[in-house]
Amino acid sequence: MKRIVSYIGILTGALMLTGCGSPQPSVPSQDGSRTDFALTFFRNAVSAEDADANVLVSPFSAGTALSMLAEGADGSTRDELMTALGGKTFSGDILLPDSLADVRSANSAWLRSGLEVKDAYRNMLETSYSAWIQTKDFSDPFTKDAINAWCSDNTEGRIPEIVDEISPDMVMFLINALYFKASWLHEFDGADTVDEVFHGSAGDNEVPMMNTSGRFRYAEYDGAQLIELPYKGRKYSMLVALPAEGVAMDKTVSCLSASAYETALDALEYRKVVFSLPKFKFDTDMLLNSVLMRMGVRKAFDTDAEFSGITDTPVAVNQVRQKCFVEVNESGTEAAAVTSIGLRVTSASPVDIPVVMTVDRPFLFAIVDTAGDNILFAGRVMNL
């Protein structure tokens, strides 16, 4: 169970400290840590949104799409992409199969007819990323429909569209789709769900609150609370972090770091917990250009971008977009994400005393692969 403990610590280690000092840097360390990349990506995404907005991103989906792009970059363009990725691509990454959870990741590349893509790059996408490669007439409106249908098929209809239109200068799309659905190991009893007040940042709102009690892996420090909710099979878990009352969410998020996990690791233990969590469901649509620029990716968007590993045609990134969906209820969780990168031409110890954790104010959550080094989804819930 040490791996599970470390994920909780990584997500919420800063909450376990009396103070985090300076906010964490905008780029991950270059040690190849997936969790460091995930938290850096999450911090930058949160900082790009309104303070009262719910945020949901998929570091895994974004990391996979960016890795496919980085594989075809060279020079300073590749250097910046690899820095943003923490020095390691998602090449060959396969989520561990679980008969009790539906977890799928799929990749595709869509090429404009006439674009000469190098054989080595095409072969790399197929062998290292199992990508489905299609060459299409981008002027045909059915091409947009085909791309969106692929996204819908690979997310069980939760992300039905990622491309609104295909402009004349677009020549390529690199896309990752991620789908997750799993039942709780210990399901909430629907008869115990009651309407309670959630104290959101924009005001109070009555929401259906799920309730349960039992032994959970749990930790707290100075008013902050952390809990792990395992899914059936225990390969995946949801982590919920509730900051102490009066602690600003932006300060909490800015302090998230992989290096803080040791403190949390020492504090986690099984406890009897009386636990309340709101049912929630929302989706997000983010343009990630500014987020990636905060992480040091700049030249990829410029007219002098270096993607000679993909094609000899001068191309640059036009738009990086991610759509996500999540629903949490008494039986479990369903979540989905699609990340699209569009390229354009550039000639363009057990304690038995129960504790109470009532998630009735803004909180953080993540869905993690407890057996591997992957944070699939990370979210901030401000209002319900």
N, C-alpha and C positions, 0 to 999 in steps of 0.2 A: 504493500500500500504506500510505499514511500513516494512513488511517482505521483499518486493522487495528491498527497500532501503538498508536494512541491508546486503543483499547479495552483492550488489555493494560495500558497505563499506568494507565487509570482504575480497572481492577479491582484492580491490585496496586501502585499507585504508592507507597502507604505502606510496603510491604515494601522498597522501594528506598531508603528513608531511614534514617539512623542512629537517628532517633527522631521520633515524630510529635507530641510535646508533648501537648496536651490532646485528649481524644477528640472526634470530630466531632459537630456539633450534631444534635439529633433531628429537625430539619426541613430540607428541601433549600433551597438558595438560590433566590431568585425570578427566575432568569434563563431559565427555560424549558428547562433542560438535562435531557434524559431520563435520562442517566447519573447525574446527581446525585440525581434522584428514586429511581432504581433502587437505588443504593448506600445511600441513607438508609433506604429501605424494607427492604432486606436487613439492615442493621445493627440496626434496631429489631426485626425478626423474630427474628434470632439472639438478641438480648438477652432475648426473651420465652420462650426455650426452655431446657431443661436443658442444662448444660454438656457432657454426653456425647451429646446427641442429634444425629442427622443432620438438617440443615435444607435444605429446598428450597422456594423461592418463585418466583413468576413476577411480576416487576415490571410487565411489559407487560400481563398479564392484569388485575392489580389496578388498574393505572393506567387501563385502558380502562373497567372497571366503575365506578371512582370518578368518572371523567369523565362518564359517563352520568348519574350521580347529581348531580354538581355542576351540570350543565346545567339542572337543575330546582330548584336551591336559590337562595335570595336572602339578603340581609342578612349577619349574622355567620356563619350556617351556610355560605353560599357562600364567604365569606372564609377560613374555616378549611379547607374542602376544597381551595380553590385554593392555599393555603399549603402544605398537605401534598403537592399535586401539583407544587409548584415553579413555580406561576404559569402553567401551560399545560396545556390538556386534550389528550386523544388524539383529538380530533374529526377525522374524515376520514382517520385513519391507516390505511394499507394496507401490509402487509408486501410487500416486493418479491418478485415471482414468480420461481421458480427451477425449471427443468425437472428439475434433478438433486436437488432436496430437496422433500419434502412439508411445506409450512409453511402452516398455515391458522389464521385467527382468525375467530370468529363471535360475534355478539351476539344476545341475545333479551331480551324483556320480557314478563313474565307478570302479567296483571291479574285481580284478583278481579271477578267479575260484579257490576255495580252501582257500581263505583268510577268516578267521572267524571274521566277524565284529560283534560287540556287538549289541544286539537287541535294547538297550536303545539309542545308537548312531544312528542306522538306523531309529528308530522311530522319534528321534529328527529332523533328516534331513527332513523327510517327513512332519512332523507336523509344525515345526518352519520355515522351508525354502522352503516348497513345492517342495523338490528336487525329481527328477526322478532318481531312483536307478537301475542300471543295473549290473549284474554279467556276465562277459565275459571271454572267453579264450584269454588271452593277447598274446599268441603265434600265434594266427590266425590273418593274415594281415587285415582281414575284420573288426576287432575290431577297429583299427585305423580309418578306413573309417567310421565306425558307429559314433565314437566320433566326427569326423570332420563334418559329415553330420548333427549331432545335432547342432553343432555350426553354421553351415551355415543356417539351417532352422530357428534358433532363432535370426539371424541377417540379414535376408532377403538377404543372399548370400554375405554380405559385409565382413564377416570374414569366409572364406571357410575352413580354416585349422588352428588348434592350436597344433596338435600333429604330429610331423614329423615321429617319430618312437617310439616303445615301447620296451625298453631294458628289458632283462630277470629279472632284480631285481625290476622292477616297479610293484606295487601291487594295486595302487589306484590313481584316478584322481578326484579332486573336482573342479567343473567348474561353473562359472557364465557367462551368456551371457546377454548383455544389448543392446537394440535397441531404437533409437530415430529418429522420423521424424515429422517435424511440419512446417507449413507455417507461414511466418511473419504476424503479425497483419496488418502491413503496408508494402506491398510488394514493392520491387524496380521495377521501370519500365525498362525493358530490353533495350528500345530505348535510355535510358540515360547512359548505360554502354559504356565506352570508354576506350581505351588503355592508361594507364598512367604509369609513372615510379615508381616502388617500390624500395626504398633505403634500400636493405637488408644488413645484416652484412657482407656478402661475395661479395657485389657489387650491382650495379643497374640492374634492370630487368624490362622490360615492361610487364604489366599484365592488364587484364580487370578489370576496376575499376567501381563498382556500385555507383550510386549517387542518393541522395534523399534530401528532406528538409521537416521539420515539427517540431512538438513539441515532444520532448523526455525528459525523466528524465535524467538529465545531471549535471555534476559537474566538476570543474577544480581548480587546485591550483598550482601556480608557474610553469606553463607550462605543467603540466600533465592534461590529459583529460579523462573523464569517461562517458560512455553512456550505457543505457539499451535499448535493442531491444526486445520488447515483441513478442511472438508468439501468434497466434490466440487462444483465450480462456484465455490468460494471466496467465495460471498456470505455464508456463515455459518461460524463457527469455534467451537471450544471453547477456552477459556483455562483453564490449570491453574496455580495458584499454590501453591508449596510453601514455607511459612515455614521459616526456619532452625531447626535443632534447638535446643530449649530455649526458643524464643519462644512464649509463651502464645497460643493461638488467639483468646481474647477480646480481647487487646490488639491483635492483627493486625486483627481485624474492626472494632474501634472506631476504628482509624486510617484505614480506607478512605475516600478522598475523591477527587472529580474533580480538585481543584486539584493533586494530587500527580503527575498523569500526565506532566508535563514532564520530571521526572527519569528516569522509566522510558523515555520516548520517546528520550532521548539514548543510552540504554544498549542498546536492542534491536538485534539484528543476526542475520543467518543464521549458525548454527553447526552443526557436526556434533554430534549428540546421541545418546547411547545412552540410550534412554528406556524406563522401565517404569511401567505404570499398571494398577491393579487393575480387573478387571471389576466393575461394581457395578450394583445394581438396588434401588431402594427407592421408597416413596411416602410422602406426608405429608398430614396433615389439620390445618389450623390455623384457629382462630377469630381473626380479625384485629382485633376490637374494641379490645383493649388496645394492639395495635401502632399502630393509627390514633390512639388517644388520646395515645400518646407523641409522635405527629407533629402534635398540636394539634387533631385532629378530636374535638370534644366535644359541641358543640351538636346535631350531627346525630342523636345518640343520645337527646337530651333530649325531654321532652314539649312544649317550646316550639320545637322544630326548625322551620326556615323552608323549606318546600318548596312554596311557592305557585306556582312555575313548573310543577309537576307536576299538582297538584290543589288544589282549595279545601278538601278534606277534611284535617283535621289529621293528619299522618303523621310518623313518625320512623323512623330506622334501628333495626332490631331486632338484626340479626346480619350480620356480614361474614365469609364463610367461603371458604377457598381449599384445594382439593385439588390435589396435584401428583404426577407420576410421572416417573421417569427410569430408563432402562436404557442402560448403556454396555458395548459388547462389541467384539470384533475387527473387525466390519464397519462399525460406526457407532454412532449414538445415536438413541433414541426418547424423546421427552418430551411430557408433556401437562399441562395445567392447566385448572381451572375456578374462577372466582371468582364467588360469588353474594352479592348484597346484598339482604336481605329488609327490606321496609318494613311497619310495623304502624300501625294507627290509634292516635292518642294520646289521644283522648278516653278517649282513650288515647294496519561493514566486515568482510568474511568472514574467519573464523579457522578453520583446518582441523584444529586439535587437538581431538579429540572431548571432549565433556564428558559426564558421567553424571548423569541425573536419575531417581531411583528414588522413586516416590510410595508409600512404605511407612509413612507416618504421616499424621495429619490434614492435610487440604488443602482448598482452595477451588476451585470451578470455575464457569464461566458459559458459556452459549450465547448468542452475539451475532449480530446482523445487522450484518455488517461494512460494508455499503453505506449503512446508515441509522443513526439515533441511537437504537437500541433494544437493551436487554439483555432477552432473552426469558426466561431462567431464570438463577438464581444459587443456588449451593449450598455448604454446608459439610459435609464428610464427616469424621466423628470416629471412627466404628467401622464395621467391615465383618465 
